[in-house]
């Protein structure tokens, strides 16, 4: 399994009562370090100055890529569904991601599937979050890759808030492969650089 920080597409639930309209945009380095890095994109829920920490038991939620058997490419949409196990529910969510060839985080477009109330947001990474703190048993969101290149193999990851005091991080989905006929981001950039260098050399000899 490749490194989690470079291969995960994620779901982060960051709020319930504290942020009923979705995950906040974090700008302070201290907050980014504590919530995004050491906290694995955990919600900033506090009481009496003390942060609540993620549960250390298996999460009663599943994260599934519904069309994971189909390689993704430009023009495709990856369907990701977060589901509570029987008898369980959740209040909020935030979905973000990484790819095998996306060290700075997954690029592309997140959107809500029909019937899901969600909005694009950036909490630690680009993603999508809830728009209310109503009780939910399942939500489906869509991710579309950028034009021209892929991020290699991708995987989604979720932090799910069951209640203000109780939340889970690191809920992982199955992985999705990229279309092998489409360049990865690194390959695309490398070809662009080679083309620029080639054009520059040709231009230099012409001028000389």
C-alpha positions as CSV (number, residue, x, y, z in Angstrom):
1,X,0.0,0.0,0.0
2,X,1.4,3.3,-1.0
3,X,2.0,6.1,1.5
4,X,-1.3,7.3,3.0
5,X,-0.4,11.0,2.7
6,X,0.1,10.6,-1.0
7,X,-2.6,8.2,-2.0
8,X,-5.7,9.2,-0.1
9,X,-8.8,10.9,-1.3
10,X,-10.6,11.8,1.8
11,X,-13.8,12.7,3.7
12,X,-13.5,14.9,6.7
13,X,-16.4,15.7,9.0
14,X,-15.6,18.8,10.9
15,X,-18.5,20.2,12.8
16,X,-22.2,19.3,13.8
17,X,-23.2,21.9,16.4
18,X,-20.0,23.9,16.1
19,X,-20.2,24.3,12.2
20,X,-23.7,23.3,11.1
21,X,-23.1,24.8,7.6
22,X,-19.9,22.8,6.8
23,X,-16.2,22.7,7.5
24,X,-14.5,26.1,8.0
25,X,-11.6,27.2,5.8
26,X,-8.4,27.0,7.9
27,X,-5.8,29.7,7.4
28,X,-3.8,29.7,10.6
29,X,-0.6,27.5,10.5
30,X,-1.2,26.4,14.1
31,X,-4.6,25.2,13.3
32,X,-3.4,23.5,10.1
33,X,-0.7,21.7,12.1
34,X,-3.0,20.5,14.9
35,X,-6.1,19.6,12.9
36,X,-4.7,18.6,9.5
37,X,-1.3,17.0,10.2
38,X,-1.2,15.5,13.7
39,X,-4.9,15.4,13.9
40,X,-5.5,13.6,10.6
41,X,-8.0,16.4,9.5
42,X,-9.9,16.2,12.7
43,X,-12.7,18.6,13.7
44,X,-11.7,21.5,16.0
45,X,-14.3,20.7,18.6
46,X,-13.5,22.0,22.1
47,X,-15.0,22.3,25.5
48,X,-13.4,24.3,28.3
49,X,-10.4,24.9,26.2
50,X,-9.8,21.1,25.6
51,X,-9.9,19.6,22.1
52,X,-12.0,16.4,21.7
53,X,-10.0,13.7,20.0
54,X,-11.1,11.1,17.4
55,X,-12.5,7.8,18.6
56,X,-10.0,4.9,18.6
57,X,-12.5,2.2,17.9
58,X,-13.6,0.9,14.4
59,X,-15.8,3.5,12.7
60,X,-19.5,2.5,12.3
61,X,-19.4,4.0,8.8
62,X,-18.3,2.8,5.3
63,X,-16.9,4.8,2.4
64,X,-17.4,3.3,-1.0
65,X,-16.5,4.2,-4.5
66,X,-19.5,2.9,-6.4
67,X,-17.9,2.8,-9.8
68,X,-14.4,1.8,-8.7
69,X,-14.2,-1.0,-11.3
70,X,-14.1,1.6,-14.1
71,X,-10.8,3.5,-14.6
72,X,-11.3,7.2,-14.3
73,X,-10.2,9.9,-16.8
74,X,-11.1,13.3,-18.0
75,X,-14.9,13.6,-18.4
76,X,-15.7,10.9,-15.9
77,X,-17.2,11.3,-12.5
78,X,-16.2,9.1,-9.5
79,X,-19.2,8.4,-7.2
80,X,-18.3,8.2,-3.5
81,X,-20.9,7.2,-0.9
82,X,-20.6,7.6,2.9
83,X,-22.9,5.2,4.7
84,X,-23.7,4.7,8.4
85,X,-24.1,1.1,9.6
86,X,-27.5,0.0,10.8
87,X,-28.7,1.9,13.8
88,X,-26.0,4.7,13.3
89,X,-26.1,8.2,11.8
90,X,-23.9,11.2,11.4
91,X,-24.3,15.0,11.4
92,X,-21.7,16.3,9.0
93,X,-18.8,15.5,6.6
94,X,-16.0,16.9,4.5
95,X,-14.5,15.0,1.6
96,X,-11.1,15.6,0.3
97,X,-8.5,13.6,-1.5
98,X,-5.0,12.6,-2.6
99,X,-3.7,10.5,-5.4
100,X,-0.6,8.3,-6.1
101,X,0.8,11.1,-8.2
102,X,-0.6,14.2,-6.4
103,X,1.8,15.1,-3.5
104,X,0.1,18.5,-3.0
105,X,-3.4,16.9,-2.8
106,X,-6.0,15.8,-5.3
107,X,-7.0,18.4,-7.9
108,X,-10.3,18.3,-9.7
109,X,-13.9,19.2,-8.9
110,X,-16.1,18.0,-6.1
111,X,-19.8,18.3,-6.3
112,X,-22.9,16.9,-4.6
113,X,-24.8,14.1,-6.2
114,X,-28.6,14.5,-6.8
115,X,-30.3,14.6,-3.4
116,X,-27.2,15.3,-1.4
117,X,-26.9,18.7,0.3
118,X,-23.2,19.5,0.1
119,X,-20.9,22.2,-1.1
120,X,-17.2,22.4,-2.2
121,X,-14.9,23.6,0.6
122,X,-11.2,23.6,1.6
123,X,-10.4,22.3,5.1
124,X,-6.8,21.1,5.1
125,X,-7.3,20.1,1.5
126,X,-9.7,20.8,-1.4
127,X,-13.0,18.8,-0.8
128,X,-16.7,18.9,-0.2
129,X,-18.7,19.3,3.1
130,X,-22.2,19.3,4.4
131,X,-24.5,22.3,4.4
132,X,-26.5,21.5,7.5
133,X,-26.3,19.4,10.7
134,X,-29.4,17.3,10.2
135,X,-29.1,13.6,10.9
136,X,-27.9,11.6,7.9
137,X,-27.5,7.9,7.2
138,X,-25.9,8.2,3.7
139,X,-24.6,10.8,1.3
140,X,-23.1,10.6,-2.2
141,X,-20.7,13.0,-3.7
142,X,-18.9,13.2,-7.1
143,X,-15.3,13.9,-8.0
144,X,-14.2,14.8,-11.5
145,X,-10.5,14.9,-12.5
146,X,-8.8,17.8,-14.1
147,X,-8.5,18.0,-17.9
148,X,-5.4,16.4,-19.6
149,X,-4.0,14.2,-16.8
150,X,-4.7,11.8,-14.0
151,X,-3.4,11.4,-10.4
152,X,-2.6,7.7,-10.8
153,X,-4.4,5.5,-8.3
154,X,-6.7,7.4,-5.9
155,X,-8.5,6.6,-2.6
156,X,-11.0,8.5,-0.6
157,X,-10.8,9.0,3.2
158,X,-13.4,10.2,5.7
159,X,-13.5,11.9,9.0
160,X,-17.1,11.5,10.2
161,X,-18.8,13.4,13.1
162,X,-21.4,11.4,14.9
163,X,-22.0,14.0,17.5
164,X,-20.1,17.1,18.8
165,X,-18.0,14.9,21.2
166,X,-17.8,11.8,19.1
167,X,-16.1,11.6,15.7
168,X,-13.9,9.3,13.6
169,X,-11.0,10.0,11.3
170,X,-9.3,7.9,8.6
171,X,-12.4,6.1,7.2
172,X,-11.0,4.8,3.9
173,X,-12.6,3.8,0.6
174,X,-11.6,1.3,-1.9
175,X,-9.1,2.5,-4.5
176,X,-9.7,3.5,-8.1
177,X,-7.2,3.2,-10.9
178,X,-6.6,5.8,-13.6
179,X,-7.0,5.1,-17.3
180,X,-3.6,3.8,-18.3
181,X,-3.8,5.6,-21.7
182,X,-3.9,9.0,-20.0
183,X,-0.7,10.6,-18.6
184,X,-0.3,11.2,-14.9
185,X,0.2,14.7,-13.7
186,X,4.0,14.2,-13.5
187,X,4.1,12.8,-17.0
188,X,2.0,15.7,-18.4
189,X,4.2,18.3,-16.7
190,X,7.4,16.6,-18.0
191,X,6.1,16.6,-21.6
192,X,5.1,20.2,-21.3
193,X,8.6,21.1,-20.0
194,X,10.2,19.1,-22.8
195,X,8.1,20.9,-25.4
196,X,9.0,24.3,-24.0
197,X,12.7,23.5,-23.9
198,X,12.5,22.2,-27.5
199,X,10.7,25.3,-28.7
200,X,13.3,27.5,-26.9
201,X,16.2,25.7,-28.5
202,X,14.6,25.9,-31.9
203,X,13.9,29.6,-31.4
204,X,17.5,30.3,-30.3
205,X,19.1,28.7,-33.4
206,X,16.7,30.6,-35.6
207,X,17.7,33.9,-34.1
208,X,21.3,33.1,-34.3
